[in-house]
Amino acid sequence: VQLQAFGGGLVQAGGFLRLSCVASERTYSNFAAGWLRQAPGKEREFVSSISWKGGRIYYSDSVKGRFTISRDNAKNTVYLQMNSLKPEDTAVYYCAAGEFAGLGTRDSDYDYWGQGTLVTVSS
């Protein structure tokens, strides 16, 4: 499964962006999916995950209440709506997919990765 992430860009603090992750195959709908991010000089960290049917959703504490993950399996796409963005949200955002049953907070939970899309939030 090949994943492509779209939607990054430059936005002012308090603004919003929607990221999309499009898969090359319909089998994407059989995988749990997640978004992780890596800020400059920092390790990659978990942002959010969603089960293959969308019934289980998790968020990191740092984005809970501001970000919303969703998926449209008919379109092989997972979304991350990011509202009330803060400068500390600046990072390269990666979408990923895997067959994990848990929270999906670890890199090792994922088998497939997108190329990353840069989100920059100015103060």
Wavefront OBJ file of the C-alpha trace (Angstrom):
o trace
v 0.000 0.000 0.000
v 1.398 3.373 -0.991
v 0.299 6.419 0.973
v 0.449 10.063 -0.021
v -0.102 12.878 2.436
v -1.438 16.255 1.337
v -2.573 19.487 2.869
v 0.369 20.876 4.781
v 1.338 24.511 4.586
v 1.974 27.725 6.453
v -0.750 29.006 8.766
v -0.964 31.542 11.560
v -1.521 30.488 15.142
v -5.200 29.911 15.758
v -5.758 28.847 12.173
v -6.664 25.491 10.719
v -5.568 22.961 8.122
v -6.900 19.646 6.907
v -4.479 16.924 6.019
v -5.424 14.067 3.728
v -3.765 10.696 3.300
v -4.688 8.889 0.119
v -3.899 5.219 -0.410
v -3.128 3.525 -3.678
v -5.210 0.453 -2.915
v -8.647 -0.306 -1.589
v -7.033 -2.681 0.933
v -6.184 0.485 2.886
v -9.670 0.240 4.300
v -8.629 -2.998 6.038
v -5.889 -1.274 8.034
v -5.923 0.928 11.067
v -4.419 4.312 10.269
v -2.609 7.022 12.118
v -0.926 10.373 11.969
v 2.439 10.968 13.588
v 4.618 14.052 13.461
v 8.238 15.031 13.799
v 9.235 18.515 14.838
v 12.704 19.871 14.002
v 15.302 18.336 16.293
v 12.796 16.047 17.993
v 11.760 12.436 17.759
v 8.645 11.456 15.887
v 5.563 11.415 18.089
v 2.058 10.016 17.901
v -0.777 12.378 17.036
v -3.884 10.303 16.380
v -5.095 6.915 15.200
v -8.295 5.409 13.885
v -9.373 1.788 13.517
v -10.244 0.393 10.115
v -13.967 0.944 10.596
v -13.485 4.189 12.451
v -14.955 2.924 15.689
v -11.835 3.417 17.789
v -10.099 6.782 17.780
v -7.232 8.007 19.942
v -5.471 11.322 20.301
v -2.348 12.466 22.040
v -2.999 14.781 24.958
v -1.323 17.626 23.098
v -3.908 17.651 20.288
v -7.027 16.337 22.017
v -9.920 18.727 21.551
v -8.249 20.520 18.627
v -7.617 17.796 16.046
v -10.109 15.360 14.535
v -9.215 12.202 12.643
v -11.659 10.588 10.249
v -11.669 8.270 7.278
v -13.631 7.649 4.128
v -12.929 4.088 3.094
v -14.823 4.516 -0.163
v -12.184 7.093 -1.111
v -9.218 5.254 0.467
v -8.554 8.426 2.444
v -7.860 9.338 6.048
v -8.148 12.946 7.187
v -6.745 15.003 10.022
v -8.640 18.220 10.690
v -6.408 20.510 12.727
v -7.992 23.512 14.418
v -6.660 26.120 16.823
v -3.151 25.460 15.608
v -0.234 26.455 17.796
v 3.409 27.117 16.906
v 4.318 23.914 18.747
v 2.278 21.971 16.189
v 4.929 22.818 13.597
v 6.258 19.522 12.258
v 6.346 17.143 9.348
v 3.168 15.095 9.586
v 3.248 11.487 8.461
v 0.304 9.249 7.748
v 0.731 5.548 8.279
v -1.219 2.304 8.225
v -0.909 -0.971 10.065
v -2.714 -3.967 11.496
v -2.382 -2.996 15.128
v -5.190 -3.574 17.597
v -4.031 -1.128 20.260
v -3.574 2.616 20.316
v -1.111 2.816 17.457
v 1.212 5.144 19.324
v 4.472 3.462 18.277
v 6.280 3.617 14.960
v 6.484 -0.184 15.081
v 2.679 -0.414 14.942
v 2.776 0.723 11.324
v 3.753 -1.161 8.195
v 3.150 1.529 5.584
v 4.149 5.188 5.626
v 3.434 8.251 3.545
v 6.124 10.735 2.594
v 5.161 13.412 5.119
v 3.731 16.885 4.687
v 5.129 19.972 6.408
v 2.906 22.045 8.669
v 4.314 25.368 9.825
v 2.416 27.464 12.352
v 3.610 31.029 12.788
v 3.091 32.986 15.976
l 1 2 3 4 5 6 7 8 9 10 11 12 13 14 15 16 17 18 19 20 21 22 23 24 25 26 27 28 29 30 31 32 33 34 35 36 37 38 39 40 41 42 43 44 45 46 47 48 49 50 51 52 53 54 55 56 57 58 59 60 61 62 63 64 65 66 67 68 69 70 71 72 73 74 75 76 77 78 79 80 81 82 83 84 85 86 87 88 89 90 91 92 93 94 95 96 97 98 99 100 101 102 103 104 105 106 107 108 109 110 111 112 113 114 115 116 117 118 119 120 121 122 123
